[in-house]
């Protein structure tokens, strides 16, 4: 279940540096999350860091990218092996 940032984002810059997979970047109007890089922090933390820190709670699960814990862990392993 990759996460997404909604239009309620205030561009506070809190989430982007906290993403261990570098999945968050500035979009045209507000931050966005690359679904192919988002593991919801599986493999890094117990909870998604961006969700924990967001002051306006604008980071829900992306319904277009529903994944289970196993697929998130597989994505984490693929991402960390590629970057190693």
LUMFIMI-103997 format. One record per atom (N, C-alpha, C, O): residue number from 1; atom name; x, y, z. Coordinates in steps of 0.2 Angstrom, whole numbers. Example, Ala and Ser with C-alpha at 12.3 -4.5 7.8 and 13.67 -1.06 7.14 Angstrom:
LUMFIMI-103997
+-------+-------+-------+-------+-------+
: torvo : kolgu :     X :     Y :     Z :
+-------+-------+-------+-------+-------+
:     1 :     N :    66 :   -28 :    39 :
:     1 :    CA :    62 :   -22 :    39 :
:     1 :     C :    66 :   -16 :    39 :
:     1 :     O :    71 :   -17 :    42 :
:     2 :     N :    64 :   -11 :    35 :
:     2 :    CA :    68 :    -5 :    36 :
:     2 :     C :    64 :     0 :    39 :
:     2 :     O :    67 :     6 :    40 :
+-------+-------+-------+-------+-------+
This chain:
LUMFIMI-103997
+-------+-------+-------+-------+-------+
: torvo : kolgu :     X :     Y :     Z :
+-------+-------+-------+-------+-------+
:     1 :     N :     4 :    -6 :     0 :
:     1 :    CA :     0 :     0 :     0 :
:     1 :     C :     4 :     6 :     0 :
:     1 :     O :     6 :     9 :     5 :
:     2 :     N :     6 :     8 :    -6 :
:     2 :    CA :    10 :    14 :    -6 :
:     2 :     C :     6 :    20 :    -3 :
:     2 :     O :     0 :    20 :    -4 :
:     3 :     N :     9 :    25 :    -1 :
:     3 :    CA :     5 :    31 :     2 :
:     3 :     C :     5 :    36 :    -3 :
:     3 :     O :     8 :    36 :    -9 :
:     4 :     N :     1 :    41 :    -2 :
:     4 :    CA :     0 :    47 :    -7 :
:     4 :     C :    -1 :    53 :    -3 :
:     4 :     O :    -3 :    53 :     3 :
:     5 :     N :     1 :    59 :    -6 :
:     5 :    CA :     0 :    65 :    -2 :
:     5 :     C :    -5 :    69 :    -6 :
:     5 :     O :    -5 :    69 :   -12 :
:     6 :     N :   -10 :    71 :    -2 :
:     6 :    CA :   -16 :    74 :    -5 :
:     6 :     C :   -15 :    82 :    -6 :
:     6 :     O :   -10 :    85 :    -4 :
:     7 :     N :   -20 :    85 :    -9 :
:     7 :    CA :   -19 :    92 :   -10 :
:     7 :     C :   -20 :    97 :    -4 :
:     7 :     O :   -18 :   103 :    -4 :
:     8 :     N :   -21 :    94 :     2 :
:     8 :    CA :   -21 :    97 :     8 :
:     8 :     C :   -14 :    99 :    10 :
:     8 :     O :   -13 :   102 :    15 :
:     9 :     N :    -9 :    96 :     7 :
:     9 :    CA :    -2 :    97 :     9 :
:     9 :     C :     0 :   104 :     9 :
:     9 :     O :    -2 :   108 :     4 :
:    10 :     N :     3 :   107 :    14 :
:    10 :    CA :     5 :   114 :    15 :
:    10 :     C :    12 :   115 :    13 :
:    10 :     O :    15 :   120 :    14 :
:    11 :     N :    16 :   110 :    10 :
:    11 :    CA :    23 :   111 :     8 :
:    11 :     C :    27 :   113 :    14 :
:    11 :     O :    31 :   117 :    13 :
:    12 :     N :    26 :   110 :    20 :
:    12 :    CA :    30 :   111 :    26 :
:    12 :     C :    37 :   109 :    25 :
:    12 :     O :    41 :   110 :    29 :
:    13 :     N :    39 :   104 :    21 :
:    13 :    CA :    45 :   101 :    20 :
:    13 :     C :    47 :    96 :    25 :
:    13 :     O :    53 :    95 :    26 :
:    14 :     N :    43 :    94 :    29 :
:    14 :    CA :    44 :    89 :    35 :
:    14 :     C :    45 :    82 :    32 :
:    14 :     O :    50 :    79 :    35 :
:    15 :     N :    41 :    80 :    28 :
:    15 :    CA :    41 :    73 :    26 :
:    15 :     C :    47 :    71 :    21 :
:    15 :     O :    50 :    66 :    22 :
:    16 :     N :    49 :    75 :    16 :
:    16 :    CA :    54 :    73 :    11 :
:    16 :     C :    60 :    71 :    14 :
:    16 :     O :    63 :    66 :    12 :
:    17 :     N :    63 :    74 :    19 :
:    17 :    CA :    70 :    72 :    21 :
:    17 :     C :    69 :    66 :    26 :
:    17 :     O :    74 :    62 :    27 :
:    18 :     N :    63 :    64 :    28 :
:    18 :    CA :    63 :    58 :    33 :
:    18 :     C :    61 :    52 :    29 :
:    18 :     O :    62 :    47 :    32 :
:    19 :     N :    60 :    52 :    23 :
:    19 :    CA :    59 :    46 :    19 :
:    19 :     C :    65 :    42 :    18 :
:    19 :     O :    70 :    44 :    14 :
:    20 :     N :    66 :    36 :    20 :
:    20 :    CA :    72 :    32 :    20 :
:    20 :     C :    73 :    29 :    12 :
:    20 :     O :    78 :    27 :    11 :
:    21 :     N :    67 :    29 :     8 :
:    21 :    CA :    68 :    27 :     2 :
:    21 :     C :    68 :    32 :    -4 :
:    21 :     O :    69 :    31 :   -10 :
:    22 :     N :    69 :    39 :    -1 :
:    22 :    CA :    69 :    44 :    -6 :
:    22 :     C :    63 :    44 :   -11 :
:    22 :     O :    64 :    46 :   -17 :
:    23 :     N :    57 :    42 :    -8 :
:    23 :    CA :    51 :    42 :   -12 :
:    23 :     C :    47 :    48 :   -13 :
:    23 :     O :    43 :    49 :   -17 :
:    24 :     N :    49 :    53 :    -9 :
:    24 :    CA :    45 :    59 :    -8 :
:    24 :     C :    49 :    65 :   -12 :
:    24 :     O :    55 :    66 :   -11 :
:    25 :     N :    45 :    68 :   -16 :
:    25 :    CA :    49 :    74 :   -20 :
:    25 :     C :    43 :    79 :   -21 :
:    25 :     O :    37 :    78 :   -21 :
:    26 :     N :    46 :    85 :   -23 :
:    26 :    CA :    41 :    91 :   -24 :
:    26 :     C :    38 :    90 :   -31 :
:    26 :     O :    41 :    89 :   -36 :
:    27 :     N :    31 :    90 :   -31 :
:    27 :    CA :    27 :    90 :   -37 :
:    27 :     C :    26 :    96 :   -40 :
:    27 :     O :    29 :   101 :   -38 :
:    28 :     N :    21 :    97 :   -44 :
:    28 :    CA :    20 :   103 :   -47 :
:    28 :     C :    17 :   108 :   -42 :
:    28 :     O :    19 :   114 :   -42 :
:    29 :     N :    13 :   106 :   -38 :
:    29 :    CA :    10 :   111 :   -33 :
:    29 :     C :    11 :   109 :   -26 :
:    29 :     O :    11 :   113 :   -21 :
:    30 :     N :    12 :   102 :   -24 :
:    30 :    CA :    14 :   100 :   -18 :
:    30 :     C :    18 :    93 :   -18 :
:    30 :     O :    19 :    91 :   -24 :
:    31 :     N :    20 :    91 :   -13 :
:    31 :    CA :    24 :    85 :   -13 :
:    31 :     C :    20 :    79 :   -15 :
:    31 :     O :    14 :    79 :   -15 :
:    32 :     N :    24 :    74 :   -18 :
:    32 :    CA :    21 :    68 :   -21 :
:    32 :     C :    26 :    62 :   -18 :
:    32 :     O :    31 :    63 :   -17 :
:    33 :     N :    23 :    56 :   -19 :
:    33 :    CA :    26 :    50 :   -17 :
:    33 :     C :    26 :    45 :   -23 :
:    33 :     O :    21 :    44 :   -26 :
:    34 :     N :    32 :    43 :   -24 :
:    34 :    CA :    33 :    38 :   -30 :
:    34 :     C :    31 :    31 :   -27 :
:    34 :     O :    34 :    29 :   -23 :
:    35 :     N :    26 :    29 :   -30 :
:    35 :    CA :    23 :    22 :   -28 :
:    35 :     C :    28 :    17 :   -28 :
:    35 :     O :    28 :    12 :   -24 :
:    36 :     N :    32 :    17 :   -33 :
:    36 :    CA :    37 :    12 :   -34 :
:    36 :     C :    43 :    12 :   -29 :
:    36 :     O :    47 :     7 :   -29 :
:    37 :     N :    43 :    17 :   -25 :
:    37 :    CA :    49 :    18 :   -20 :
:    37 :     C :    46 :    17 :   -13 :
:    37 :     O :    50 :    16 :    -8 :
:    38 :     N :    39 :    18 :   -12 :
:    38 :    CA :    36 :    19 :    -6 :
:    38 :     C :    35 :    12 :    -3 :
:    38 :     O :    32 :     8 :    -6 :
:    39 :     N :    38 :    10 :     3 :
:    39 :    CA :    37 :     4 :     6 :
:    39 :     C :    33 :     5 :    13 :
:    39 :     O :    33 :     1 :    17 :
:    40 :     N :    31 :    11 :    14 :
:    40 :    CA :    27 :    13 :    20 :
:    40 :     C :    32 :    12 :    26 :
:    40 :     O :    30 :    11 :    31 :
:    41 :     N :    39 :    13 :    24 :
:    41 :    CA :    44 :    12 :    29 :
:    41 :     C :    45 :     5 :    31 :
:    41 :     O :    49 :     4 :    36 :
:    42 :     N :    42 :     0 :    28 :
:    42 :    CA :    43 :    -7 :    30 :
:    42 :     C :    51 :    -8 :    29 :
:    42 :     O :    53 :    -7 :    23 :
:    43 :     N :    54 :   -12 :    33 :
:    43 :    CA :    61 :   -13 :    33 :
:    43 :     C :    65 :    -8 :    36 :
:    43 :     O :    71 :    -9 :    37 :
:    44 :     N :    62 :    -2 :    37 :
:    44 :    CA :    66 :     4 :    40 :
:    44 :     C :    63 :     5 :    47 :
:    44 :     O :    67 :     6 :    52 :
:    45 :     N :    57 :     6 :    48 :
:    45 :    CA :    53 :     8 :    54 :
:    45 :     C :    47 :     5 :    55 :
:    45 :     O :    44 :     1 :    50 :
:    46 :     N :    44 :     5 :    61 :
:    46 :    CA :    38 :     2 :    62 :
:    46 :     C :    32 :     5 :    59 :
:    46 :     O :    26 :     2 :    58 :
:    47 :     N :    32 :    12 :    59 :
:    47 :    CA :    27 :    16 :    56 :
:    47 :     C :    30 :    21 :    50 :
:    47 :     O :    36 :    22 :    51 :
:    48 :     N :    26 :    22 :    45 :
:    48 :    CA :    28 :    27 :    40 :
:    48 :     C :    30 :    34 :    43 :
:    48 :     O :    26 :    37 :    47 :
:    49 :     N :    36 :    36 :    42 :
:    49 :    CA :    38 :    42 :    45 :
:    49 :     C :    35 :    48 :    43 :
:    49 :     O :    34 :    53 :    47 :
:    50 :     N :    33 :    48 :    37 :
:    50 :    CA :    30 :    54 :    34 :
:    50 :     C :    23 :    55 :    37 :
:    50 :     O :    21 :    61 :    39 :
:    51 :     N :    19 :    50 :    38 :
:    51 :    CA :    13 :    50 :    41 :
:    51 :     C :    13 :    52 :    49 :
:    51 :     O :     9 :    56 :    51 :
:    52 :     N :    18 :    50 :    52 :
:    52 :    CA :    20 :    52 :    59 :
:    52 :     C :    21 :    59 :    60 :
:    52 :     O :    19 :    62 :    65 :
:    53 :     N :    25 :    62 :    55 :
:    53 :    CA :    27 :    69 :    56 :
:    53 :     C :    22 :    74 :    52 :
:    53 :     O :    23 :    80 :    54 :
:    54 :     N :    18 :    72 :    48 :
:    54 :    CA :    14 :    77 :    44 :
:    54 :     C :     9 :    81 :    49 :
:    54 :     O :     5 :    78 :    52 :
:    55 :     N :    10 :    87 :    49 :
:    55 :    CA :     6 :    91 :    53 :
:    55 :     C :    -2 :    92 :    51 :
:    55 :     O :    -6 :    95 :    55 :
:    56 :     N :    -3 :    91 :    45 :
:    56 :    CA :   -10 :    91 :    42 :
:    56 :     C :   -13 :    85 :    40 :
:    56 :     O :   -19 :    85 :    38 :
:    57 :     N :   -10 :    79 :    42 :
:    57 :    CA :   -13 :    73 :    41 :
:    57 :     C :   -16 :    72 :    34 :
:    57 :     O :   -21 :    70 :    33 :
:    58 :     N :   -11 :    73 :    29 :
:    58 :    CA :   -13 :    73 :    22 :
:    58 :     C :   -10 :    67 :    18 :
:    58 :     O :    -9 :    67 :    12 :
:    59 :     N :    -8 :    62 :    22 :
:    59 :    CA :    -4 :    56 :    18 :
:    59 :     C :    -8 :    50 :    20 :
:    59 :     O :    -6 :    46 :    24 :
:    60 :     N :   -13 :    48 :    16 :
:    60 :    CA :   -17 :    42 :    16 :
:    60 :     C :   -14 :    36 :    12 :
:    60 :     O :    -9 :    38 :     8 :
:    61 :     N :   -16 :    30 :    13 :
:    61 :    CA :   -15 :    25 :     8 :
:    61 :     C :   -17 :    27 :     1 :
:    61 :     O :   -23 :    29 :     0 :
:    62 :     N :   -13 :    25 :    -4 :
:    62 :    CA :   -15 :    26 :   -11 :
:    62 :     C :   -19 :    20 :   -13 :
:    62 :     O :   -17 :    15 :   -14 :
:    63 :     N :   -26 :    21 :   -14 :
:    63 :    CA :   -30 :    16 :   -16 :
:    63 :     C :   -28 :    13 :   -23 :
:    63 :     O :   -30 :     7 :   -25 :
:    64 :     N :   -24 :    16 :   -27 :
:    64 :    CA :   -22 :    14 :   -33 :
:    64 :     C :   -16 :     9 :   -33 :
:    64 :     O :   -14 :     6 :   -38 :
:    65 :     N :   -13 :     9 :   -27 :
:    65 :    CA :    -7 :     5 :   -26 :
:    65 :     C :    -7 :     1 :   -19 :
:    65 :     O :    -3 :     2 :   -15 :
:    66 :     N :   -12 :    -3 :   -19 :
:    66 :    CA :   -13 :    -7 :   -13 :
:    66 :     C :    -8 :   -13 :   -13 :
:    66 :     O :    -8 :   -17 :   -18 :
:    67 :     N :    -4 :   -14 :    -7 :
:    67 :    CA :     0 :   -19 :    -7 :
:    67 :     C :     0 :   -22 :     0 :
:    67 :     O :    -2 :   -19 :     5 :
:    68 :     N :     2 :   -28 :     1 :
:    68 :    CA :     2 :   -32 :     8 :
:    68 :     C :     9 :   -31 :    11 :
:    68 :     O :    14 :   -29 :     7 :
:    69 :     N :    10 :   -33 :    17 :
:    69 :    CA :    16 :   -33 :    20 :
:    69 :     C :    22 :   -36 :    16 :
:    69 :     O :    28 :   -34 :    16 :
:    70 :     N :    20 :   -42 :    14 :
:    70 :    CA :    25 :   -46 :    10 :
:    70 :     C :    28 :   -42 :     4 :
:    70 :     O :    34 :   -42 :     2 :
:    71 :     N :    23 :   -39 :     0 :
:    71 :    CA :    25 :   -36 :    -6 :
:    71 :     C :    29 :   -29 :    -4 :
:    71 :     O :    34 :   -28 :    -8 :
:    72 :     N :    27 :   -26 :     1 :
:    72 :    CA :    31 :   -20 :     4 :
:    72 :     C :    38 :   -22 :     6 :
:    72 :     O :    43 :   -19 :     4 :
:    73 :     N :    39 :   -28 :     9 :
:    73 :    CA :    45 :   -31 :    11 :
:    73 :     C :    49 :   -32 :     5 :
:    73 :     O :    55 :   -31 :     5 :
:    74 :     N :    46 :   -36 :     0 :
:    74 :    CA :    50 :   -37 :    -6 :
:    74 :     C :    52 :   -31 :   -10 :
:    74 :     O :    58 :   -31 :   -13 :
:    75 :     N :    48 :   -26 :   -10 :
:    75 :    CA :    50 :   -19 :   -13 :
:    75 :     C :    56 :   -16 :    -9 :
:    75 :     O :    61 :   -14 :   -12 :
:    76 :     N :    56 :   -17 :    -2 :
:    76 :    CA :    61 :   -14 :     2 :
:    76 :     C :    68 :   -18 :     0 :
:    76 :     O :    73 :   -15 :    -1 :
:    77 :     N :    67 :   -25 :     0 :
:    77 :    CA :    73 :   -28 :    -2 :
:    77 :     C :    76 :   -27 :    -9 :
:    77 :     O :    82 :   -26 :   -10 :
:    78 :     N :    71 :   -26 :   -14 :
:    78 :    CA :    74 :   -24 :   -21 :
:    78 :     C :    77 :   -17 :   -21 :
:    78 :     O :    82 :   -16 :   -24 :
:    79 :     N :    74 :   -13 :   -17 :
:    79 :    CA :    77 :    -6 :   -17 :
:    79 :     C :    84 :    -6 :   -13 :
:    79 :     O :    88 :    -2 :   -16 :
:    80 :     N :    84 :    -9 :    -8 :
:    80 :    CA :    91 :    -9 :    -4 :
:    80 :     C :    96 :   -13 :    -8 :
:    80 :     O :   102 :   -11 :    -7 :
:    81 :     N :    94 :   -18 :   -11 :
:    81 :    CA :    99 :   -22 :   -15 :
:    81 :     C :   102 :   -18 :   -21 :
:    81 :     O :   107 :   -18 :   -23 :
:    82 :     N :    97 :   -14 :   -24 :
:    82 :    CA :    99 :   -10 :   -30 :
:    82 :     C :   104 :    -5 :   -28 :
:    82 :     O :   109 :    -3 :   -31 :
:    83 :     N :   102 :    -2 :   -22 :
:    83 :    CA :   107 :     4 :   -20 :
:    83 :     C :   113 :     2 :   -16 :
:    83 :     O :   117 :     6 :   -15 :
:    84 :     N :   113 :    -5 :   -15 :
:    84 :    CA :   119 :    -7 :   -11 :
:    84 :     C :   125 :    -8 :   -16 :
:    84 :     O :   131 :   -10 :   -14 :
+-------+-------+-------+-------+-------+
